[in-house]
Amino acid sequence: MLALLDRLRSLGRRRSRSDRSLAQDPLLALAAAEPRRRWEAAEALGAMAAQEQTVAALTQALNDPEPFVRWQAGRSLVALNTEESFQALADSLQAPSPVQRAAAAEALGHSLWPAVIPLLAEALTDADAGVRVAGALALGRLRRAEGTPYLAAALQTETSPGVRWALTRALGMIGVPTGAQALYNCLVSQWEEPQVRRSAVWAAGRMGWDATAVAALLAALADPDAPTRWQACLSLGSVMQEAVRRGLADRAAVAAVREELGRLREDGANAGQGLVGEAAAQALAQIEAALWARRGKEKERKESR
């Protein structure tokens, strides 16, 4: 036991010396052999004054072999919040290394710079699929409606299933109805990969009460992939429940959705997270609860007159 305590004290003393060294010269620590030291150095530089050498060192770290070091370097460049750090990230989108380009795109997804949308839109046309994925998810993370047209346009020409997944996911993260048509096209295509259709149906469910988004969800109820049908049921339940509560959906629309969901109540396919039929029953229960609440409010209004 005494030997263990001595060992722990020794480690604590070493860590204290390491912390002092890091505080004294994080630029030097950014070149350390240990990945953890480089990550800590990148984090420390983000809290310091934005000097030319600081920006240069963090920019170089965007090409670090360790992903978490690259991630922290990008976040620190954003945290510096200067024209120089922003330009460094913008220039990195044109770097020879696709690793550095992807790290820059990911970092820009956390920034508030006005010109970030066009820069990330360019990343959607990068020759490397990983950079295109990073650009798409960064646009989604920003949750700015201006990014939607670029994502929708990219879906028209993109051939990589992984990138198409990211594009549809990003459209859902933003969640504005102008992206619904692109999602509908994915869900009715017989060539689309299952993981892309699953992402598209999730995204359509985040666009609220929109005719095209609801049409996409209804089309997904007939998808041959069970997880896609399962997600379509849950998304329709949430969308319709909110639409009924807010008085957005008319009786014909509600009846049509309930009828389609009713056909899946006996669907025993396992979607991995539950049976499709169970998801359909849950969606119907959500809609019924919203209808019941609306009838109660309408009755109260009539009685109060």
Secondary structure, DSSP 8 states (H G I E B T S, - for coil): -HHHHHHHHHHHHHHHHHHHHHHH-HHHHTT-SSHHHHHHHHHHHTTS---HHHHHHHHHHTT-SSHHHHHHHHHHHHHH-SHHHHHHHHHHTT-S-HHHHHHHHHHHTT---TTHHHHHHHHTT-SSHHHHHHHHHHHHHHT-GGGHHHHHHHHHH---HHHHHHHHHHHHHH--GGGHHHHHHHHH-TTS-HHHHHHHHHHHTTS-S-HHHHHHHHHHTT-SSHHHHHHHHHHHHHHHHHHHHTT-S-HHHHHHHHHHHHTTTT---B-SSSBHHHHHHHHHHHHHHHHHHHHHHHHHHHHH-
